[in-house]
């Protein structure tokens, strides 16, 4: 069964409010078998004209055992609470993609 990856590009608009997101999202991720591959860090855009790659944006990539498990995490009660905090205190985009 192919693994799945959650890719998020996030710009935190309220760091104080966003601080509550991190422990909730991490706990929910682990509960559903996910693990961080990329969590922020330096990034350098090489191609494209996307405003989201300006300063202040961060990339987060997590790995799940399967697409089904990644979807269960995203729709879970645990992550729904965290997601509401993230959406209130940041802007961005998130997608789930099946890997090899």
SERO-4910 file (N, C-alpha, C, O; in steps of 0.05 Angstrom, whole numbers):
BEGIN
 pado doro    nc1    nc2    nc3   cac1   cac2   cac3    cc1    cc2    cc3    oc1    oc2    oc3
  Unk    A     17    -23      0      0      0      0     18     25      0     36     27     17
  Unk    A     13     44    -18     30     68    -19     26     86      5      4     87     17
  Unk    A     47     99     12     46    118     34     32    143     24     27    146      0
  Unk    A     25    161     42     13    187     35     28    209     50     39    205     71
  Unk    A     27    232     37     42    255     48     22    279     50      7    284     31
  Unk    A     23    292     72      8    317     76     28    339     72     48    341     86
  Unk    A     23    357     53     40    379     47     25    405     54      3    409     43
  Unk    A     36    421     71     24    446     79     43    469     75     67    467     81
  Unk    A     33    491     64     47    516     62     32    536     79      9    542     73
  Unk    A     44    546    100     30    562    120     45    588    125     69    589    126
  Unk    A     29    609    128     39    635    137     24    642    162      0    647    161
  Unk    A     38    642    184     26    648    210     21    678    212     39    694    210
  Unk    A     -4    685    217    -12    713    219    -14    722    248    -14    746    254
  Unk    A    -17    703    267    -18    709    295     -3    688    311    -14    668    319
  Unk    A     23    693    315     40    673    328     31    665    356     33    642    363
  Unk    A     20    684    371     11    677    398    -12    657    397    -12    638    412
  Unk    A    -31    662    380    -54    644    377    -46    618    365    -57    597    372
  Unk    A    -28    618    346    -19    594    332     -4    575    351     -3    551    346
  Unk    A      8    586    372     23    569    390      7    546    402     18    525    408
  Unk    A    -19    550    404    -37    529    415    -40    506    394    -48    484    402
  Unk    A    -35    512    369    -38    492    348    -17    470    349    -23    446    346
  Unk    A      7    477    354     30    458    352     27    433    369     29    411    358
  Unk    A     22    436    395     20    411    411     -4    394    403     -2    369    404
  Unk    A    -26    406    396    -50    391    388    -45    376    362    -52    353    359
  Unk    A    -33    390    343    -28    377    317     -8    354    319    -11    333    307
  Unk    A     13    359    335     34    338    338     22    313    351     27    291    342
  Unk    A      6    317    372     -6    294    386    -25    279    368    -25    254    367
  Unk    A    -41    294    352    -60    280    334    -45    265    312    -53    243    304
  Unk    A    -24    277    302     -8    265    280      3    238    290      1    218    275
  Unk    A     15    238    313     27    213    323      5    192    328     10    168    324
  Unk    A    -18    201    338    -40    182    343    -49    167    318    -59    145    320
  Unk    A    -47    180    295    -56    168    270    -33    158    253    -37    153    229
  Unk    A    -10    154    265     13    141    251     29    160    233     44    150    217
  Unk    A     25    186    236     40    205    220     67    213    232     71    210    257
  Unk    A     85    222    216    110    232    226    119    255    208    114    256    184
  Unk    A    134    274    220    144    297    206    168    290    189    186    276    199
  Unk    A    168    299    164    192    297    147    205    324    144    229    327    144
  Unk    A    188    345    142    197    373    140    179    389    158    154    386    158
  Unk    A    191    406    175    175    422    193    188    450    194    204    456    212
  Unk    A    180    466    175    192    493    173    219    491    160    223    476    141
  Unk    A    238    505    171    265    504    160    269    523    137    250    534    126
  Unk    A    293    526    129    300    543    107    289    532     81    290    508     76
  Unk    A    280    550     64    270    542     38    279    562     17    283    585     23
  Unk    A    283    552     -7    293    569    -29    277    561    -54    280    539    -64
  Unk    A    261    580    -63    245    575    -86    262    577   -111    276    597   -115
  Unk    A    260    558   -129    276    558   -153    260    564   -178    271    574   -198
  Unk    A    234    558   -178    217    562   -201    190    571   -193    181    566   -170
  Unk    A    176    585   -211    148    592   -206    146    620   -195    164    632   -184
  Unk    A    122    631   -198    115    657   -188     92    655   -168     69    662   -175
  Unk    A     98    645   -145     77    640   -126     82    658   -101    103    655    -88
  Unk    A     63    676    -95     66    693    -72     71    678    -46     83    688    -27
  Unk    A     61    653    -44     63    638    -20     92    631    -14     98    621      8
  Unk    A    110    635    -32    138    629    -27    154    653    -18    178    652    -17
  Unk    A    140    674    -11    153    698      0    161    692     29    152    673     41
  Unk    A    177    711     40    186    708     68    162    705     86    141    717     82
  Unk    A    165    689    107    144    685    126    129    659    122    115    649    141
  Unk    A    131    647     99    117    622     93    134    599    102    159    600     99
  Unk    A    122    578    112    136    554    120    124    530    107     99    530    102
  Unk    A    140    510    102    130    485     90    132    463    111    152    460    125
  Unk    A    110    447    112    110    424    130    101    400    114     81    401     99
  Unk    A    117    378    116    110    354    102    109    331    122    128    327    137
  Unk    A     87    317    123     84    294    141     79    269    125     67    270    103
  Unk    A     87    247    136     83    221    122     64    204    138     66    203    163
  Unk    A     46    190    124     28    171    136     31    144    122     40    143     99
  Unk    A     23    123    136     26     96    124      9     92     99     15     76     82
  Unk    A    -13    108     96    -31    105     73    -47    130     70    -49    147     87
  Unk    A    -60    132     46    -78    154     41   -102    153     60   -111    174     70
  Unk    A   -111    129     64   -134    126     83   -127    136    111   -144    150    123
  Unk    A   -104    130    121    -96    139    147    -92    169    148    -99    181    168
  Unk    A    -81    181    127    -78    210    126   -105    224    127   -109    244    140
  Unk    A   -125    213    112   -152    224    112   -165    221    139   -179    239    149
  Unk    A   -161    198    152   -172    194    179   -161    215    198   -176    226    214
  Unk    A   -135    220    196   -123    241    213   -135    268    208   -144    282    226
  Unk    A   -137    276    183   -147    302    176   -175    306    186   -182    328    195
  Unk    A   -192    286    184   -220    288    191   -225    280    221   -248    281    230
  Unk    A   -204    273    235   -208    264    263   -217    287    281   -212    311    276
  Unk    A   -229    279    303   -238    299    323   -213    314    334   -214    338    339
  Unk    A   -191    299    338   -167    311    349   -155    332    331   -148    354    340
  Unk    A   -154    326    305   -142    346    287   -162    368    280   -154    390    274
  Unk    A   -187    362    280   -207    383    274   -204    406    294   -207    429    286
  Unk    A   -200    400    319   -196    421    339   -170    437    332   -171    462    333
  Unk    A   -149    423    326   -124    437    319   -127    453    293   -117    476    291
  Unk    A   -140    441    274   -144    455    248   -158    481    251   -151    501    238
  Unk    A   -178    482    268   -193    507    273   -175    529    283   -177    552    275
  Unk    A   -156    521    301   -137    541    311   -119    550    289   -113    574    286
  Unk    A   -108    531    273    -90    538    251   -104    557    231    -92    577    223
  Unk    A   -128    551    224   -142    567    204   -149    595    215   -150    614    200
  Unk    A   -152    598    241   -158    623    253   -134    641    254   -136    666    253
  Unk    A   -110    629    257    -86    644    262    -65    643    240    -42    650    244
  Unk    A    -73    633    216    -54    631    194    -70    631    167    -95    628    167
  Unk    A    -55    633    146    -67    629    119    -49    608    106    -25    605    113
  Unk    A    -60    594     86    -43    574     73    -59    555     57    -83    558     51
  Unk    A    -46    533     50    -58    512     35    -47    485     45    -24    484     54
  Unk    A    -63    465     42    -56    438     51    -67    418     32    -89    420     23
  Unk    A    -51    397     25    -60    376      8    -49    350     17    -29    348     31
  Unk    A    -64    329     10    -55    301     15    -49    288    -12    -66    289    -30
  Unk    A    -26    277    -14    -18    265    -39     -7    236    -34      7    231    -15
  Unk    A    -15    218    -51     -6    190    -49     22    188    -60     28    200    -80
  Unk    A     39    173    -46     66    169    -54     71    141    -65     52    127    -73
  Unk    A     96    134    -66    104    109    -77    111     89    -55    118     66    -60
***
